[in-house]
Amino acid sequence: MGIEFLLIGAGIAILVVVLARRRLFQKRLIENKELLSGLKFDSVIPEEIEKIFKKAPRLKGDGGYLFKAMGCVPFADNFEAIRVSRRIYFVEPTDIEVLLIPEPGNFERKLAVAITVDSRLLGYVPAKEAAEMHKYLLAHSAGLRANAKIYLGSRPEYNGVMLDFAKPLRLESSRKS
């Protein structure tokens, strides 16, 4: 008789913890959405936001660079500015760290996730992955860092970014092993 009460108590405790954690994620999701809802990224994001996200957690990658944002013609000036500031040449794709920021204020795509480098918008995560990533970003933090390869072409339609993140989405461990 005593063991049953112990198991019931343990089950109730686990249920309470799970519900509390879910409520915490929902609260964080609402707070982050409100924080970012008034923003509309034109081609450059505000530097205050970039500074906040410099210490953002990093998405764990699998080394595949399978998620592409290619043909970023509207952001050709930003690609050129990054090419000049970082001394990137047209020969090879270059490894770079990008910042992924959800953009709830985007009227064309409600689940848009902006890809930025040095406060410059380079494009958006492809729509197929954006829905899952948008919710993940708002639930965990307002933005995440990720590894990427940047392609600079001889013409603007050849510019692009290839993102490296593993599915399902998860953060890199901050512990050193």
N, C-alpha and C positions, 0 to 999 in steps of 0.2 A: 504494500500500500504506500509506503514512503517513497519508493523509487518513482512511482507514477507522478506524484506531486512534484518531485524534483525535475522530471522530464517535462512536465507541463510548464513549470516555472521557467526552465531554460528555453523552451519554445516561445513563450511569451516575451522573454527578454530579447531573443533574436528578432522577433517581429517588431518590437518597439525600436530597436536599433536600425533595422532596415527602413521602417517608416520615417524615423527621424532623419536618416541620411537622404532619403528621397525628398523630404520636405526642404532640407538644406539645399540640395541641387536645384529644386524648383525656385526657391527664393533667390539663389545666385543667378539663375537664368533670367528671372524678371529684372533684377538689379542691373545686370550687365546689358540687357536689352534696352532698358531705360537710359543707361549711361551713353550708349552708342546711337540711340534712335534719332537724335537731332542732327547727326553728322551726315554730310553728303560729300564723298571724296570726289574732287574734280580730277586733278591729275597729281596733286601733291596733298598729302595728309598733314594736318597740323603737327608741328614739331613736339608740342606738349604730349600728344598721344604717342608719338614715336618714342619719347623718353620713358614714358610709363611702361611700354611694352619691351624695352630693352632687356629687362630681367624676367621676361615671360618664360614659362616652361617650354620645353622643346618636344616636338612630336617625334616619336620613334620611327625611324625609317627602315626599309628593308633593302635598300641599295638598288632598287629597280628603276626608279625615276619614271614611273609609268603614267603619271597624271600630268597631262600637258595643257598648257595655255599658250597656244601658238597663234601666229598671225595677229599680234597685238598692235595693229596699225594706229589706233587712236592714241597710243602711249609711246609712239616712236621717239618723241622728244625726250621722254624719261629714260628710254633705253640708251639714247645717245649720251645723255648727261651721266648715266652710270658708267658707260663705256669710257668716257673721258676721265671721270673722277677715280675710277678703279683701274685704269689702264688695261682694259680688256680688249683683246684683238679678235678679229673675225675668224681666226683659224680653228680653234677648238671651243667646245662648250666649256664654260667656266663654273666651277663649284662656288656657290655663294649661299649665304644664310638669308632667308626671307622671313618676313613677318606676315602671318595670316590673321586678318582682322575681319570679323563679321560686319556686314554693313546693312543693318536693318532699315536705314533711311533710303536705300536704293529702290526707286519706284519701278524700274524695269524688272528687277529680279528681287523678290522679297527675301530670298535665302542666299544672297550674294556674299561671297567671302573674297575680300580683296587681297592681292599678293603685292606686298610692298618691299622696297629696299631703299634705305637711306631717305625715308619720308616720301618716296616717289612711287606712285601707283604703276605697276607693270601689267596688270590684267586681273582676271578673276579666275578662281578655281572653276573647272568645268562643271556645268549644271548637274551632271550625273553624280558627282561626289559632293557638291556644295551643300545639298540638303542635310546629309548626315554630319558633315563637318561644321556647318553653321550651328546646329543644335549642340554639338560637342563643345565648340568654342564658347558658346554662351553659358553652358553648364559648368565648365571647368575654370575658365578665366575669360577675359574679354579678348584675348589674342594669344597666339602661340608662334613660336619660332619653328622653322623647318629647314632642312637642307634642300637645295635645289641646284639645277644647272641652268645657266642663262645662255641663250643662243642669240648671237648678234649677227644678223645677216647683212648682205650688201644692200638689200632693200627692206623697207619697214615690214612687209608682209612675211619676211623670213625670221623676224624677231620672235622670241618665245621663251617660256620658262617651263622646265620640267620639274615637278615636285617629287620628293622622296618621302613617302609616308606609308606605313604598313596598315593593312586592313585586318582586323578591326582597329580603329584608331586607339592609340594609347600613348602615354607620355614616357619619355626616357627617364630612367631612374636617376635621381640626383645623388645616390650613394656611389662611392667609388669602391670597386671590389678588388 
